[in-house]
Amino acid sequence: MKFSDRLGKLSPYPFVEISRIIAEKRAAGVDVVTFGIGDPDIPTPQPIIDRLLKASQDPPNHRYPETDGLPELRRAIAYWYDQRFGVKLDPDKEVLPLIGAKEGIGHAAFCFLDPGDVALVPDPAYPVYNVGTMFAGAESHVMPLYERNGWLPELDAIPADVAKAAKLMWLNYPNNPTSAVATEEDFVSAISYCRDNDIALLHDAAYSEVGYDGYKASSFMQVDGSAEVGMEFHSLSKTYNMTGWRIGMAVGNADMIKALFQIKANLDSGVPQAVQEMAIEALTSSQDCVDENVAIYQRRRDRVLKALGKLGLRTPVPRASLYIWAAIPEGFTSAEFAARLLDETDIVVTPGSSYGKFGEGYIRLSLTTPDDRVEEGCRRLENWTMPQLSA
Ligand SMILES: *Cc1c(COP(=O)(O)O)cnc(C)c1O
């Protein structure tokens, strides 16, 4: 039997490997504290669960859903965009439910890319932009993100021939893994760049609702011209602690939404309807649960920043996202540093290099760990003697 070349090009999905190490350690009786994967530990709010229980009793929900979802869900998504961002969307043309943002991001590549085409992909970044590009047979042109630029791509640094060849650009703010945020001007420049070069601009807004100290991210769709060049991907996962239920959405340019619908209609059969009802509940009810979650993450953020400070790691204060992105001392790769930390303190963090080579020199700590475990992890960090370069 011979598997495809594309399978051979895949490195192990970072969190599959981390989950395996954690499981091994735990099986050996080790008390592991994980700041690894970004997967909210707090349960889905009860009213959303109650809606699922009710919806599960309704026989029409036992059957295949439509790929484009319940009209009521598309309207709920449009309602939420209007309430939250003041953005008006046509629920029938500019909204598409997804089986999680990850699914839509992966499939979006097939809408724009043919073999040999080029996509502009940030680095460090959520791995799916690059992998989706590769699955479509296309090439990623890396847009390096640097701390000195606030982790925003340098559009002027993209060679003119690459700009001409590129079909697609990915952006993600608030950013995973760097926790950087983008301003409206940043979106304006990206939109004008993509319009000038006839590039589809796809923005991943999975963390728009997790902002600290009163910070509220804006939507790419609020910016003039966004609907001409692009789509925005969103997820209920991080906002409502719903990673396990698998639901998100794409919104924006009607032709692009239709293209994504066509790809999906041939590959999946949409989101289970009972889960769609959960999303309707989440998007149209009180949003107090979101503020409550953010307050919890903010306390954890401050606790972890204090521990990292004591340890001597230089760490900017994140304004958004579920992550702390910390520079590590020189002389270690991020993988070596994470391995030492795991070895010596039984703490799991993600090496920056898991998000691409420009993530080297950093580690990512996720705040999706229960308070008492955060406290335990912070105590261990504070008592750890960070490895020094041997002279
Ligand atoms: C978590 C995450 C997603 C995936 O969201 P799902 O809706 O759970 O698939 C997408 N993009 C980024 C940057 C993420 O961190």
The ligand as an SDF file (V2000), in Angstrom:
LIG
                    3D

 15 15  0  0  0  0  0  0  0  0999 V2000
   -9.1020   27.4600   18.1510 C   0  0  0  0  0  0  0  0  0  0  0  0
   -8.8400   28.1310   16.8630 C   0  0  0  0  0  0  0  0  0  0  0  0
   -9.6610   27.9030   15.7620 C   0  0  0  0  0  0  0  0  0  0  0  0
  -10.6080   26.7310   15.6980 C   0  0  0  0  0  0  0  0  0  0  0  0
  -11.8260   26.9120   16.1440 O   0  0  0  0  0  0  0  0  0  0  0  0
  -12.8900   25.7470   16.0260 P   0  0  0  0  0  0  0  0  0  0  0  0
  -14.1210   26.4920   15.7600 O   0  0  0  0  0  0  0  0  0  0  0  0
  -12.8740   25.0440   17.3410 O   0  0  0  0  0  0  0  0  0  0  0  0
  -12.5230   24.8330   14.9230 O   0  0  0  0  0  0  0  0  0  0  0  0
   -9.4560   28.6450   14.6130 C   0  0  0  0  0  0  0  0  0  0  0  0
   -8.4700   29.5320   14.5360 N   0  0  0  0  0  0  0  0  0  0  0  0
   -7.6350   29.7540   15.5620 C   0  0  0  0  0  0  0  0  0  0  0  0
   -6.5420   30.7450   15.4040 C   0  0  0  0  0  0  0  0  0  0  0  0
   -7.7730   29.0370   16.7460 C   0  0  0  0  0  0  0  0  0  0  0  0
   -6.9020   29.1970   17.7290 O   0  0  0  0  0  0  0  0  0  0  0  0
  1  2  1  0
  2  3  1  0
  2 14  2  0
  3  4  1  0
  3 10  2  0
  4  5  1  0
  5  6  1  0
  6  7  2  0
  6  8  1  0
  6  9  1  0
 10 11  1  0
 11 12  2  0
 12 13  1  0
 12 14  1  0
 14 15  1  0
M  END
$$$$
